[in-house]
Amino acid sequence: MNEGSLVKLLSGEYGTIVREPYPFCFTNTQTDRDLVEGGMGHLAGSYGSAIDIMHHKTGLRRRHSLASNSFEVIND
């Protein structure tokens, strides 16, 4: 999985990896948002690896978690 690799998303759309894996703090749950609103944002979220994918259909760049398995690499 390198920058420039072609991927197929679970939605059936295709994209290209535009940034190799990097650490990111995901704040996806209501508990995380409650912590941030309560002034305890330093405790919110969970760290994991992310990559950025440019979607061919829309041209938008989106962040995807490697743990979510939301895509498969077609070629490296």
Buried (B, 14 or more C-beta within 10 A) or exposed (E): EEEEBEBEBEEEBBBBBBEEBEEBEBBEEEEBEEBBEEEEBEEBBEEBEBBBBBBEEEEEEBEBBBEEEBBEEEEE
